[in-house]
């Protein structure tokens, strides 16, 4: 697939903790009780220094803080790790994805000073945003974005579209321009498998229902069909971008989609991964170089010519044309 000297990008989940309760995020069950299979984890600056050699960081072209479950603004050492990476590699491009509902003025000004390109997940205006980004504060997010932009920060607005907020897309686009966001992007989630998705509280009571946009709805048959595919042509995005993924618990995989250790043992993609690969490598007990030397990434690539991993088929298979328009993460 690739070797360690060819890696140009790291997708990094500094924490799997988050203050939001998004109904489609697997960190919680439909936005209610916490997922019992997720053990809260956070990577410290000391961990980071131990896991990533300076010469490895110096070769990178970009470094992205996002992940499957958490939000970087919650972690203690987010700013410190960005500073450390920038000190070693002044020309690197730094990125962060966040709900933006937290932190102080000084913190956001510090992000701007480091030239971190920040994508804010803002799913509508004040009257609709909270229906998906439960427990976040729209006014706080907009205030933080203003602080960041006014300090010279480069901001992007990422809007997940649902039936309840799609009528606000153009209003959000215009607001993003007036505030100084440099990019506005709409994504129609591919997580719907039926025409409704429940949002629940901690007792399991339905709070409200989410409904897909027409575009999301039209993709449900294709998504369900893709579930059964196992031998498409794989055009691996991670290989194309020369990227690896590091999860908050220290697990290393080719991408965030095949990071499945936190999933329930009966999850079909986790079972498939264990049947075909059989091991999760973790930086707490195996060095990054050793993970490459043991042929881990080659083992993944070898499945593509026989019977691909389910997640490889779903996310990067030739039948899947969702790449630019659909987003699986919340």
C-alpha positions in Angstrom: 0.0 0.0 0.0 2.7 2.4 1.1 5.6 2.6 3.5 6.3 5.0 6.4 8.6 7.3 4.4 5.8 7.9 1.8 3.2 9.2 4.3 2.3 12.8 3.7 -0.8 13.2 5.9 -2.1 12.2 9.3 -5.8 12.2 10.2 -5.7 12.5 14.0 -8.4 12.0 16.6 -7.0 13.6 19.7 -10.0 12.6 21.8 -13.2 10.7 21.5 -14.9 13.0 24.0 -17.5 15.6 23.0 -20.0 17.8 24.6 -22.6 17.4 21.8 -25.2 14.7 21.5 -25.6 14.3 17.7 -28.2 11.6 17.1 -26.2 10.0 14.3 -22.9 10.0 16.1 -22.0 6.5 17.3 -20.4 8.0 20.5 -24.0 8.0 21.9 -27.0 5.9 21.2 -29.3 8.1 19.0 -28.0 11.1 21.0 -29.1 9.5 24.3 -27.1 7.2 26.5 -23.3 6.9 25.9 -22.2 4.0 23.7 -21.0 1.3 26.2 -18.4 0.1 23.8 -16.6 3.5 23.6 -14.0 4.0 26.3 -13.2 7.7 26.7 -9.7 8.5 25.6 -7.5 11.5 25.0 -4.0 11.9 23.6 -1.6 14.1 25.5 1.3 16.1 24.1 3.7 13.6 25.8 1.9 10.7 24.1 2.2 12.5 20.8 5.9 13.1 21.2 6.5 9.5 22.1 4.5 8.1 19.2 5.6 10.3 16.3 9.3 10.8 15.6 10.3 14.3 14.7 11.7 13.2 11.3 8.2 11.7 10.5 6.5 15.0 11.4 9.0 17.0 9.3 8.0 15.0 6.2 4.3 15.6 6.4 2.4 17.9 4.1 -0.8 18.2 6.3 -2.1 17.2 9.7 -5.8 17.0 10.3 -7.6 16.9 13.7 -11.0 15.3 13.3 -11.9 11.7 14.0 -14.9 9.4 14.3 -16.3 10.3 17.8 -14.8 13.3 19.5 -14.2 17.0 19.1 -10.7 18.5 19.3 -11.9 21.6 21.3 -12.6 19.3 24.2 -9.1 17.9 24.5 -6.5 19.5 26.9 -3.5 19.6 24.6 -5.0 20.4 21.2 -3.3 23.8 20.9 -0.1 22.5 22.3 0.1 19.6 19.7 -0.6 22.0 16.8 2.2 24.3 18.2 4.6 21.3 18.4 3.8 20.1 14.9 4.2 23.7 13.5 7.6 24.1 15.3 9.0 21.0 13.7 7.4 21.6 10.3 6.7 25.3 9.7 5.4 24.6 6.1 2.8 22.0 7.1 -0.9 22.7 6.5 -2.9 22.3 9.7 -6.7 21.5 9.8 -9.3 21.0 12.5 -13.0 20.0 12.3 -15.2 21.1 15.2 -18.7 21.9 16.4 -17.1 25.2 17.7 -19.2 25.4 20.8 -16.5 26.0 23.4 -13.2 27.5 24.4 -12.1 31.1 25.2 -11.3 34.1 23.0 -7.5 33.6 23.7 -7.7 30.0 22.6 -9.4 30.8 19.3 -6.9 33.6 18.7 -4.1 31.1 19.3 -5.6 28.8 16.7 -5.6 31.7 14.2 -2.0 32.5 15.0 -1.0 29.0 14.1 -2.7 29.2 10.7 -5.0 26.2 11.5 -7.8 26.0 8.9 -10.9 25.3 10.9 -14.1 23.7 9.6 -17.1 24.5 11.8 -20.1 22.1 11.7 -23.0 24.5 11.7 -26.2 22.8 10.7 -28.6 25.7 10.0 -29.6 28.9 11.8 -30.3 29.4 15.5 -33.8 27.8 15.2 -32.7 24.6 13.5 -29.0 24.0 14.3 -29.7 22.4 17.7 -32.0 19.7 16.3 -29.0 17.8 15.2 -26.1 19.4 17.1 -27.9 18.8 20.4 -26.3 20.5 23.5 -24.3 23.0 21.4 -24.8 26.7 21.4 -25.3 28.4 18.0 -24.6 31.9 19.3 -21.4 30.7 21.0 -20.3 29.0 17.8 -20.9 32.1 15.7 -19.1 34.2 18.3 -16.1 31.9 18.3 -16.0 31.9 14.5 -16.1 35.7 14.5 -13.2 35.8 17.0 -11.2 33.3 14.9 -11.8 35.0 11.6 -11.1 38.5 13.0 -7.8 37.3 14.3 -6.8 36.2 10.8 -8.1 32.6 10.9 -9.2 30.7 7.9 -12.7 29.3 8.5 -15.0 26.9 6.6 -18.7 26.3 7.2 -19.8 22.7 6.9 -23.6 22.2 7.0 -25.3 18.8 7.2 -28.6 19.1 5.4 -31.8 17.5 6.7 -35.4 18.1 5.8 -35.8 20.5 8.8 -32.9 22.8 7.7 -32.5 22.5 3.9 -34.7 25.6 3.4 -32.0 27.6 5.2 -29.1 26.6 3.0 -28.9 29.8 1.0 -29.4 31.9 4.1 -26.5 30.1 5.8 -24.4 30.5 2.6 -25.0 34.3 2.7 -24.3 34.5 6.4 -21.0 32.6 5.9 -19.9 35.1 3.3 -20.8 38.1 5.5 -18.9 36.7 8.4 -15.8 36.0 6.4 -15.9 32.2 6.0 -13.8 31.2 3.0 -15.7 28.0 2.1 -19.4 27.0 2.6 -20.1 23.3 2.0 -23.4 21.4 2.2 -23.4 17.6 2.8 -26.3 15.3 2.6 -25.6 12.5 5.1 -25.6 8.9 3.9 -26.4 7.5 7.3 -30.1 7.2 6.7 -31.2 3.6 6.1 -34.9 4.4 6.5 -37.0 7.6 6.1 -36.7 8.7 9.7 -34.0 8.7 12.4 -34.9 9.1 16.1 -33.2 11.4 18.6 -33.7 10.2 22.1 -32.8 11.3 25.7 -30.9 9.4 28.3 -34.1 7.4 29.3 -34.7 6.3 25.7 -37.6 8.6 25.1 -38.0 10.1 21.6 -37.2 13.8 21.6 -37.8 14.4 17.9 -37.4 12.7 14.5 -34.8 13.6 11.8 -35.8 13.2 8.2 -33.5 13.1 5.1 -33.4 15.5 2.3 -34.6 14.3 -1.1 -30.9 13.7 -2.1 -30.2 11.6 1.0 -33.5 9.7 0.5 -32.6 8.9 -3.1 -29.4 7.3 -2.0 -30.8 4.8 0.6 -31.4 2.0 -2.0 -27.8 2.4 -3.3 -26.4 2.4 0.2 -28.3 -0.7 1.2 -27.1 -2.4 -2.0 -23.5 -1.4 -1.3 -23.8 -3.3 2.0 -23.7 -6.6 0.2 -20.9 -5.8 -2.2 -17.5 -7.4 -1.4 -15.5 -7.2 -4.6 -15.7 -3.9 -6.3 -12.7 -2.0 -7.7 -11.2 -0.1 -4.7 -10.0 3.4 -5.2 -8.6 3.9 -1.8 -8.7 7.6 -0.6 -6.2 7.0 2.1 -3.6 5.5 -0.3 -4.3 8.4 -2.8 -3.7 11.0 -0.1 -0.8 9.0 1.4 -2.6 9.3 4.7 -2.9 7.2 7.9 -5.5 7.5 10.7 -4.7 7.5 14.4 -7.6 7.2 16.8 -7.9 8.6 20.3 -7.1 5.2 21.9 -3.8 5.0 20.0 -5.1 2.6 17.3 -3.6 3.0 13.8 -5.5 2.2 10.7 -5.4 3.2 7.0 -8.5 5.5 7.5 -11.2 6.4 10.0 -13.8 4.1 8.3 -11.9 0.9 9.1 -11.1 1.9 12.7 -13.6 -0.5 14.3 -12.2 -1.5 17.7 -14.7 0.8 19.5 -17.6 -0.8 17.7 -19.8 -3.5 19.2 -18.5 -7.1 18.7 -21.6 -8.0 16.7 -21.1 -5.1 14.3 -20.8 -6.5 10.7 -17.9 -4.3 9.7 -16.0 -5.2 12.9 -16.6 -8.9 12.4 -15.5 -8.6 8.8 -12.3 -6.7 9.7 -11.4 -9.3 12.4 -12.0 -12.2 10.0 -9.8 -10.7 7.3 -7.2 -8.7 9.1 -7.4 -10.0 12.7 -5.4 -7.4 14.6 -5.6 -3.9 15.8 -2.2 -2.2 16.1 -1.8 0.4 18.8 0.9 3.0 19.3 0.9 2.3 23.1 2.6 -1.0 22.5 3.9 -1.0 18.8 5.9 1.8 17.1 4.6 3.4 14.0 7.6 2.0 12.1 6.9 -1.5 13.3 3.3 -1.3 12.2 4.4 -0.6 8.7 7.2 -3.2 8.8 4.7 -5.9 9.8 2.9 -5.5 6.6 -0.4 -4.2 8.1 -1.3 -1.9 5.3 -0.3 -4.5 2.7 -2.7 -6.9 4.3 -5.5 -4.4 3.8 -4.6 -3.8 0.2 -4.4 -7.5 -0.5 -8.1 -8.0 0.3 -9.0 -5.7 -2.6 -8.1 -8.4 -5.2 -10.0 -11.1 -3.4 -12.8 -10.1 -1.0 -12.5 -6.5 0.1 -13.2 -5.3 3.6 -16.8 -4.2 3.9 -15.8 -0.7 4.7 -13.4 -0.5 1.8 -16.3 -1.5 -0.5 -18.7 0.9 1.1 -16.4 3.9 1.2 -14.1 3.5 -1.8 -15.7 0.9 -4.0 -16.3 1.7 -7.7 -20.1 1.4 -7.2 -19.9 4.2 -4.6 -20.2 7.6 -6.1 -20.9 9.3 -2.9 -17.4 10.6 -2.2 -17.9 14.3 -3.0 -21.5 14.8 -2.0 -22.1 12.5 1.0 -20.5 12.4 4.4 -20.7 9.4 6.7 -19.3 11.2 9.8 -21.4 13.4 11.9 
